Amino acid sequence: EKKIMSLNQEQLSAVESESKAIRCNAGPGTGKTAVVIERILYLVEKKKVRPSVVLVVTFTNRAANELRQRLSPALGNGVESLTMGTFHRVCLRMLRTDVELIPQTKIRRGFSVYDQTAMIKLTRDSIKKLGLDKKIYKPSVIQAKISAIKNMKESNVCNF
């Protein structure tokens, strides 16, 4: 039985758990990454689970990239079919893949997600294109108002 790393009994029980999903809560330097790596290898090599059905949610992109790098020697190209990333990245990937499955959505495949900087730039460009005075129509103020409207309860929104 090949092991990349040596694990204590608690870690080993997490790796070999019969549960379909595990959550690994532990402090820094306690072996979370080793457990996740061994769990994935256990599922793929021993339980014959296809990498494409394995979901790994990490706190940071850095952690996901580290996992991918450390799994690559053992899984080869299989590492690319793992669904792995931060909560936001994984959910965005799912939405982009399956947005048509959401009933009554107006979102379409190929949608974009803007960060705050991009939204301000888009607002600034729109103000300029409309020929409005940027001293009166400040992009950050307009963005704050848009956010406030989006966060209103449905009953407070006027539909035209």
URKAFEN-V966085 format. One record per helix or strand of 3 or more residues. SS is the DSSP state (helix for helix, strand for strand). FROM is the first residue (numbers start at 1). LEN is the number of residues. If there is no record, write none. Layout:
SS&FROM&LEN  SS&FROM&LEN
This chain:
helix&9&7  helix&32&15  helix&51&3  strand&55&4  helix&61&21  strand&83&4  helix&87&15  helix&116&14  helix&139&12  helix&154&3
